[in-house]
Amino acid sequence: MFFKIEKKDIGSSARAGVIQTAHGEIPTPVFMPVGTAGTVKGVPFEFLKRDVDAPIILGNTYHLYLRPGTDLMEQAGGLHRFIQWDRPILTDSGGYQVYSLAQIRKIREEGVRFQSHIDGSKHEFTPKGVMDIQRKIGADIVMAFDECPPYPCERSYATESMHLTHRWLDQCVEHMRTTDPLYDYEQYLFPIVQGSVYSDLREASATYIAGTDCPGNAIGGLSVGEPHELMYAMTEKVCAILPLEKPRYLMGVGTPANILECISLGIDMFDCVMPTRNARNGMLFTPEGIINIRNKKWADVLEPIDAQSTALTSQTHSKAYLRHLFISGEMLGPIIASTHNLAFYLWLVREARRHIELGDFSTWKDIMVKKVSSRL
């Protein structure tokens, strides 16, 4: 993997770069649509290319392992071929899903035993096993297996969890270095910084992660309920330690304002289910603010959803029509809304990149944070 920083902002730590993988280039900063089970929910792949122009999408190890299963994906030649997506893919290792299954899992030194949320069957994830699963899935960028501590949590728990994540990381790194890809391209491992909201733990974890000299680095365990100010403080601490010359991925973040603020702190990569999840409930993100399309105020508004959007459906269909689809329970409504929101998120990071290149990112960011946070 090759990462090049092409421009740095003068008034912040924001940077514009490009990641090169076997499946294509990823301009940064970038937002990665979440395709948990081999699909970005409700959005056809042709929409992801034509309207959203997503350079990379996510898959999830936990969900893909349970269904459809890694043996089938290996038979298909990997996830790219199975879903017919020829651009880069990143897979989350399943650590966050383990975190969310608190009632049906047990964490041990060897790994995690858990019950499937689908049928209750019992399974175990180990660091090496998760690397093998991600080898079969065949993502371009794979994540180390980690434990994501809850918020809030005691300092003692956060400390033990961080050290466990580091020990698991050592096994992941060794296993990736001593095994070969199953397909005709390289895969690149990103370790994950943990430490909850304790500054010294975050610094210690970032130092440890940086020392592994992996191709890129991720920050996990944020956007799990902590105040935004704490998220920004922890992100800034970690970015001050992680290598400048490697991409930084802030996992699971977030709102448009979160993304802009964290770009200014030096983050290059983001993912979040918010644009599609909120879209299915009728919430639209726009450059001027947030719309609840179910509100009666939009019932007779015949202007386009967003005439400037890269999504053709947003340019051609009216707010009144989209509201009609939601009120009528038509499945086309969430499809149009999901495509719109993803197109907006990708527009936002591309605009951030453009303003970094222009040299006025900080001024533009401060204006946009207020706009995108307002309710229309």
Residue pairs with C-beta under 8 A, 6 or more apart in sequence:
1 19
1 20
1 21
1 140
1 141
1 186
1 188
1 215
1 216
2 19
2 20
3 17
3 18
3 19
3 20
3 215
3 216
3 245
3 246
3 247
4 17
4 18
4 20
5 15
5 16
5 17
5 244
5 245
6 16
6 17
6 18
6 357
7 15
7 16
7 356
7 357
8 14
8 15
8 16
8 356
9 15
9 264
9 356
9 359
9 361
9 362
10 359
10 362
11 361
11 362
11 363
12 264
12 265
12 361
12 362
12 365
13 239
13 264
13 265
13 266
14 29
14 263
14 264
14 265
14 266
14 352
14 356
14 361
14 362
14 365
15 28
15 266
15 268
15 356
16 27
16 28
16 29
16 353
16 356
16 357
17 27
17 28
17 247
17 268
18 25
18 26
18 27
18 28
19 25
19 26
19 28
19 30
19 88
19 216
19 247
19 268
20 26
21 88
21 140
21 141
21 185
21 188
22 140
22 185
22 186
23 80
23 86
23 87
23 88
23 89
23 140
23 185
24 55
24 86
24 87
24 88
25 55
26 55
26 56
26 88
27 55
27 350
27 353
28 247
28 268
28 269
28 353
29 259
29 263
29 267
29 268
29 269
29 270
29 349
29 352
29 353
30 55
30 56
30 268
30 269
30 270
30 349
31 259
31 270
31 271
31 272
31 345
31 346
31 348
31 349
32 54
32 56
32 57
32 58
32 90
32 269
32 270
32 271
33 40
33 43
33 48
33 52
33 54
33 57
33 58
33 271
33 275
33 276
33 342
33 345
34 40
34 57
34 58
34 60
34 271
34 272
34 273
34 276
35 41
35 57
35 58
35 59
35 83
35 89
36 58
36 59
36 60
36 63
36 273
37 59
37 60
37 63
37 64
37 67
38 59
38 64
38 68
38 79
38 82
38 83
39 83
40 48
40 54
40 57
40 276
40 338
40 342
41 276
41 280
41 338
42 276
42 279
42 280
42 334
42 335
42 338
43 52
43 276
43 335
43 338
43 339
43 342
44 335
45 83
45 84
45 85
47 311
47 339
48 54
48 57
48 342
49 87
50 312
51 310
51 311
51 312
51 313
51 339
51 343
52 310
52 311
52 339
52 342
52 343
52 346
53 310
53 343
53 346
54 87
54 342
54 346
55 87
55 88
56 87
56 88
56 89
56 90
56 140
57 85
57 87
57 88
57 89
57 90
58 89
58 90
58 91
58 92
58 271
59 79
59 89
59 90
59 91
59 92
59 137
59 139
60 91
60 92
60 94
60 97
61 91
61 92
61 93
61 94
61 130
61 133
61 134
61 137
61 143
62 92
62 94
62 97
62 98
62 125
63 97
64 70
64 73
64 79
64 91
64 133
64 137
65 94
65 123
65 133
66 116
66 118
66 123
67 118
68 82
70 133
70 136
70 137
71 136
72 82
73 79
73 82
73 136
73 137
73 138
74 136
74 182
76 82
77 138
77 183
78 136
78 137
78 138
78 182
78 183
79 85
79 89
79 91
79 137
79 138
79 139
80 86
80 89
80 138
88 140
88 141
89 138
89 139
89 140
89 141
90 139
90 140
90 141
90 142
90 143
90 249
90 271
91 134
91 137
91 139
91 141
91 142
91 143
92 143
92 251
93 130
93 134
93 142
93 143
93 144
93 145
93 146
94 125
94 130
94 145
95 143
95 145
95 146
95 147
95 148
95 192
95 220
96 148
96 220
96 251
96 252
98 105
98 107
98 112
98 114
98 125
98 147
98 148
99 147
99 148
99 149
99 150
99 224
101 114
101 115
101 117
102 150
104 114
104 115
104 117
105 112
105 113
105 114
105 115
106 112
106 113
106 114
107 147
107 164
109 164
109 167
110 124
110 126
111 124
111 125
111 126
111 127
111 129
111 145
111 168
112 124
112 125
112 147
113 122
113 123
113 124
114 122
114 123
114 124
114 125
115 121
115 122
115 123
116 122
116 123
125 145
126 145
126 171
127 144
127 145
127 168
127 169
127 171
127 172
127 175
128 171
128 172
128 175
130 145
130 172
131 142
131 145
131 172
131 175
131 176
131 179
131 189
132 175
132 179
134 142
134 143
134 187
135 179
135 181
135 182
135 187
136 182
138 181
138 182
138 183
138 187
139 187
140 185
140 187
140 188
141 187
141 188
141 190
141 216
142 176
142 187
142 188
142 189
142 190
143 189
143 190
143 192
143 218
144 165
144 168
144 169
144 172
144 173
144 189
144 190
144 191
144 192
145 168
145 169
145 172
146 165
146 168
146 169
146 192
146 194
146 220
147 161
147 164
147 165
147 168
147 194
148 194
148 220
148 221
148 224
149 157
149 158
149 161
149 162
149 194
149 196
149 221
150 224
150 225
151 196
151 197
151 221
151 224
151 225
151 226
152 196
152 197
152 225
152 226
153 161
153 196
155 196
155 198
155 201
158 194
158 195
158 196
158 198
158 201
159 198
159 201
161 194
161 196
162 194
162 195
162 196
162 201
162 204
162 205
165 192
165 194
165 205
166 205
166 208
169 191
169 192
169 208
169 209
169 212
172 189
172 191
173 189
173 191
173 212
173 214
176 187
176 189
181 187
188 214
188 215
188 216
189 214
189 215
190 214
190 215
190 216
190 217
190 218
190 249
191 209
191 212
191 214
191 217
191 218
192 209
192 217
192 218
192 219
192 220
192 221
192 251
193 202
193 205
193 206
193 209
193 217
193 218
193 219
193 220
193 221
193 238
193 242
194 201
194 205
194 220
194 221
195 201
195 202
195 203
195 204
195 205
195 221
195 234
196 202
196 221
197 226
197 230
197 234
199 233
199 234
199 237
202 234
202 237
202 238
203 237
203 238
203 241
205 238
206 217
206 237
206 238
206 241
206 242
207 241
209 217
209 242
210 217
210 241
210 242
210 243
214 246
215 246
215 247
216 246
216 247
216 248
216 249
216 269
217 242
217 243
217 246
217 247
217 248
217 249
218 248
218 249
218 250
218 251
219 234
219 235
219 238
219 248
219 249
219 250
219 251
219 267
220 251
220 252
222 231
222 234
222 235
222 250
222 251
222 252
222 253
223 231
223 251
223 252
223 253
223 254
223 258
223 272
224 252
228 258
228 261
231 253
231 254
231 258
231 262
232 261
232 262
232 265
235 250
235 262
235 265
235 267
236 265
239 248
239 265
239 266
239 267
242 248
247 268
247 269
248 266
248 267
248 268
248 269
249 267
249 268
249 269
249 270
249 271
250 262
250 267
250 269
250 270
251 271
252 271
252 272
253 259
253 262
253 270
253 271
253 272
254 262
254 270
254 272
254 274
255 274
255 372
255 373
256 285
256 344
256 345
256 348
256 368
256 372
256 373
257 369
257 372
257 373
259 270
259 345
259 348
259 349
259 352
260 348
260 352
260 365
260 368
260 369
260 372
261 365
261 369
262 270
263 349
263 352
263 361
263 365
264 361
264 362
264 365
270 349
275 285
275 338
275 341
275 342
275 344
275 345
276 338
276 341
276 342
278 285
278 341
279 334
279 337
279 338
279 340
279 341
280 334
280 337
280 338
282 292
282 293
282 294
282 326
282 333
282 337
283 290
283 291
283 292
283 293
283 337
283 341
284 290
284 291
284 292
284 293
284 305
284 306
284 337
284 340
284 341
284 344
285 341
285 344
285 345
285 372
286 306
286 344
286 372
286 376
287 306
287 308
287 344
287 347
287 348
287 368
287 371
287 372
288 371
288 374
288 376
289 371
289 372
289 373
289 374
289 375
289 376
290 372
290 373
290 374
290 375
290 376
291 298
291 319
291 376
292 375
293 319
293 322
293 323
293 326
293 337
294 323
294 326
294 327
295 323
298 319
298 320
298 322
298 323
299 320
299 323
300 320
301 318
301 319
301 320
302 318
302 319
302 320
303 318
303 319
304 314
304 315
304 316
304 317
304 318
304 319
305 313
305 314
305 315
305 317
305 318
305 319
305 322
305 336
305 340
306 314
306 315
306 340
306 344
307 314
307 315
309 315
309 340
309 343
309 344
309 347
310 343
310 346
310 347
311 336
311 339
311 340
311 343
313 336
313 339
313 340
314 336
314 339
314 340
314 343
317 336
322 333
322 336
322 337
325 332
325 333
325 336
326 333
326 334
326 337
348 368
348 372
351 364
351 368
352 361
352 364
352 365
355 361
355 364
355 365
